[in-house]
Amino acid sequence: MTDADFIRNTRDSYDKIAEDYTEQFPSGLGDRPVDRGLVAAFAELVRARGPEPVADLGSGPGHVTAHLRDLGLQVFGVDLSPRMVALARQSHPGLRFHVGSMTALDLPDQTLGGIFSLFSVIHVPESELPALCEEFSRVLVPGGYALLCFQTDPATTRLRLTERFGHDITLDYHWHDPTRVAELLTEAGLLVEAHCVLQPPEGANRPRAFLLARKR
């Protein structure tokens, strides 16, 4: 298998585990006040910037998309998994969700006031990150914001799961170096305004990196 298979494998794996995943992770952000504070700051910046919509990329069951709406954003969700999108539409009928890939967004240039990605770039291989950052830059309006959150691990860069919740899957996790991701965002024309690494909460294994960037 090559990195080119990651979209199909990620989609198929989440289709299989969608219901179990939604039950196991009902809120996405949980009760972590620092995480929620960073997301609230992102929402405030986007609202102050202008009226353009925000894309929640890797929106899963839609709980975080709903949270962003409650923070005053005009937001919609995008996810690779048709089953995840169906569950999100069922749980949040007032919001828009569609199937798509963050690596090739079905959006015109300079459309979005904000991009939010919570624990979804971890399924994108290192080799695909430069193109991903270019895609984010393409769809953001000048002055638009991106907030990326992803786990990182100084000891290893990749993990493959072949089973989860009793289902046979092929799902790769990539623990990206936040400094490298920040460099790629900068090369794509975004100014990284905040770079934060939070220690693992109780019960978790890896730090969480938050990168807030603004398109020049």
C-alpha positions as CSV (number, residue, x, y, z in Angstrom):
1,M,0.0,0.0,0.0
2,T,1.2,3.5,-0.8
3,D,0.3,6.9,0.7
4,A,-2.0,7.4,-2.2
5,D,-4.4,4.9,-0.7
6,F,-5.0,7.0,2.5
7,I,-8.2,8.6,1.4
8,R,-9.9,5.4,0.5
9,N,-8.7,3.6,3.6
10,T,-9.7,6.5,5.9
11,R,-13.1,6.7,4.4
12,D,-13.8,3.0,4.5
13,S,-12.5,2.7,8.1
14,Y,-14.7,5.5,9.4
15,D,-17.7,4.1,7.6
16,K,-17.3,0.9,9.5
17,I,-16.8,2.5,13.0
18,A,-19.0,5.5,12.6
19,E,-21.7,4.5,15.2
20,D,-19.2,3.2,17.7
21,Y,-17.0,6.3,17.3
22,T,-19.9,8.6,17.8
23,E,-20.9,6.9,21.0
24,Q,-17.4,6.8,22.4
25,F,-16.6,10.5,21.6
26,P,-19.9,12.3,22.0
27,S,-18.5,15.9,22.2
28,G,-15.2,16.1,20.4
29,L,-13.7,18.9,22.6
30,G,-14.8,17.3,25.8
31,D,-14.5,19.4,29.0
32,R,-11.0,20.7,28.4
33,P,-11.2,24.4,29.1
34,V,-7.9,25.4,27.3
35,D,-8.9,23.6,24.1
36,R,-12.4,25.2,24.2
37,G,-10.8,28.6,24.9
38,L,-8.6,28.4,21.9
39,V,-11.5,27.4,19.7
40,A,-13.5,30.3,21.1
41,A,-10.6,32.7,20.3
42,F,-10.6,31.4,16.7
43,A,-14.4,32.0,16.4
44,E,-14.0,35.5,17.7
45,L,-11.3,36.3,15.2
46,V,-13.3,34.9,12.3
47,R,-16.4,36.8,13.4
48,A,-14.5,40.0,13.5
49,R,-12.9,39.4,10.1
50,G,-16.2,39.2,8.2
51,P,-19.3,37.2,7.2
52,E,-17.7,34.4,5.1
53,P,-18.5,30.8,6.1
54,V,-16.2,28.4,8.0
55,A,-15.5,24.8,7.0
56,D,-15.2,22.2,9.7
57,L,-12.9,19.7,8.0
58,G,-13.2,16.1,9.2
59,S,-16.4,17.0,10.9
60,G,-17.3,13.4,11.9
61,P,-20.6,13.2,13.7
62,G,-21.0,17.0,13.7
63,H,-20.8,17.8,17.4
64,V,-18.0,20.3,17.0
65,T,-19.6,21.8,14.0
66,A,-22.6,22.5,16.2
67,H,-20.3,24.0,18.8
68,L,-18.8,26.4,16.2
69,R,-22.4,27.4,15.2
70,D,-23.2,28.1,18.9
71,L,-20.1,30.4,18.9
72,G,-21.7,32.5,16.2
73,L,-20.1,31.1,13.1
74,Q,-21.7,30.4,9.7
75,V,-20.3,26.9,9.6
76,F,-20.7,23.7,7.6
77,G,-19.0,20.3,7.9
78,V,-17.0,18.2,5.5
79,D,-16.0,14.6,6.1
80,L,-14.7,11.7,4.0
81,S,-17.1,9.2,5.4
82,P,-20.6,9.1,4.0
83,R,-21.7,7.2,7.1
84,M,-20.3,10.0,9.4
85,V,-22.0,12.6,7.2
86,A,-25.4,10.7,7.5
87,L,-25.1,10.6,11.3
88,A,-24.2,14.3,11.5
89,R,-27.2,15.2,9.4
90,Q,-29.4,13.1,11.6
91,S,-28.1,14.6,14.8
92,H,-27.9,18.2,13.6
93,P,-30.6,18.8,10.9
94,G,-30.1,22.5,11.1
95,L,-26.5,22.3,9.8
96,R,-25.1,21.5,6.4
97,F,-22.7,18.5,6.0
98,H,-21.4,17.0,2.8
99,V,-18.9,14.3,1.8
100,G,-15.6,15.5,0.6
101,S,-11.8,15.5,1.1
102,M,-9.9,18.4,2.8
103,T,-7.1,17.6,0.2
104,A,-9.3,18.7,-2.7
105,L,-12.2,20.9,-1.5
106,D,-15.1,21.4,-3.8
107,L,-15.0,25.2,-3.3
108,P,-14.1,28.2,-5.4
109,D,-10.9,30.2,-4.6
110,Q,-11.2,32.7,-1.6
111,T,-14.5,31.4,-0.3
112,L,-13.9,30.7,3.4
113,G,-13.4,33.1,6.3
114,G,-12.2,30.2,8.4
115,I,-11.0,26.6,8.4
116,F,-11.2,24.4,11.4
117,S,-9.7,21.0,11.7
118,L,-9.8,19.0,14.9
119,F,-7.8,15.7,14.9
120,S,-8.3,15.1,11.2
121,V,-5.0,16.1,9.6
122,I,-3.6,13.1,11.6
123,H,-4.8,10.9,8.7
124,V,-2.9,12.9,6.1
125,P,0.5,11.5,5.3
126,E,3.6,13.8,5.6
127,S,4.1,13.7,1.8
128,E,0.6,15.2,1.3
129,L,1.0,18.1,3.8
130,P,2.5,20.7,1.4
131,A,-0.5,20.3,-1.0
132,L,-2.9,20.3,1.9
133,C,-1.6,23.7,3.2
134,E,-1.8,25.1,-0.4
135,E,-5.4,24.0,-0.6
136,F,-6.2,25.7,2.7
137,S,-4.6,28.9,1.4
138,R,-6.5,28.6,-1.9
139,V,-10.0,28.6,-0.3
140,L,-9.4,31.1,2.4
141,V,-10.1,34.8,1.8
142,P,-7.3,37.2,2.5
143,G,-7.2,37.6,6.3
144,G,-9.1,34.4,6.8
145,Y,-8.1,32.1,9.6
146,A,-7.2,28.4,10.0
147,L,-7.1,26.5,13.3
148,L,-5.5,23.1,13.2
149,C,-5.4,20.8,16.1
150,F,-3.6,17.4,16.0
151,Q,-1.8,15.0,18.2
152,T,2.0,14.9,18.0
153,D,4.5,12.4,19.3
154,P,8.3,13.0,19.6
155,A,8.9,9.3,19.7
156,T,7.2,8.1,16.5
157,T,5.5,9.5,13.4
158,R,3.1,6.8,12.4
159,L,0.7,4.3,13.7
160,R,-1.5,1.8,11.9
161,L,-4.7,0.3,13.3
162,T,-6.1,-2.8,11.8
163,E,-8.9,-3.2,14.4
164,R,-11.1,-0.8,16.3
165,F,-14.4,-1.3,18.1
166,G,-14.3,-4.9,16.9
167,H,-14.2,-3.9,13.2
168,D,-11.4,-4.8,10.7
169,I,-10.0,-1.6,9.4
170,T,-6.9,-0.1,7.8
171,L,-6.4,3.3,9.4
172,D,-3.1,5.2,9.5
173,Y,-2.3,7.9,12.1
174,H,0.4,10.4,11.4
175,W,1.8,12.3,14.4
176,H,3.1,15.4,12.6
177,D,5.7,17.8,14.0
178,P,3.9,21.1,14.6
179,T,7.0,23.1,13.8
180,R,7.1,21.4,10.3
181,V,3.3,22.0,9.8
182,A,3.8,25.7,10.8
183,E,6.6,26.0,8.2
184,L,4.4,24.5,5.5
185,L,1.5,26.9,6.3
186,T,4.0,29.8,6.1
187,E,5.2,28.6,2.7
188,A,1.6,28.4,1.5
189,G,1.1,32.1,2.3
190,L,-0.3,31.9,5.9
191,L,1.1,33.7,8.9
192,V,1.2,31.5,11.9
193,E,0.0,33.7,14.8
194,A,-0.1,31.1,17.6
195,H,1.7,27.8,18.1
196,C,0.6,25.9,21.2
197,V,1.4,22.4,22.4
198,L,-0.7,21.1,25.3
199,Q,0.3,18.1,27.5
200,P,-1.9,15.0,27.2
201,P,-5.0,15.1,29.4
202,E,-5.7,12.3,31.8
203,G,-6.2,9.0,29.9
204,A,-4.5,10.3,26.7
205,N,-1.0,9.4,25.4
206,R,0.1,12.3,23.2
207,P,0.4,16.1,23.4
208,R,-2.0,18.2,21.3
209,A,-0.7,20.9,19.0
210,F,-2.8,23.9,18.1
211,L,-1.7,26.1,15.2
212,L,-3.6,29.3,14.4
213,A,-2.8,30.9,11.1
214,R,-4.1,33.8,9.0
215,K,-3.9,34.1,5.3
216,R,-1.7,37.1,4.3
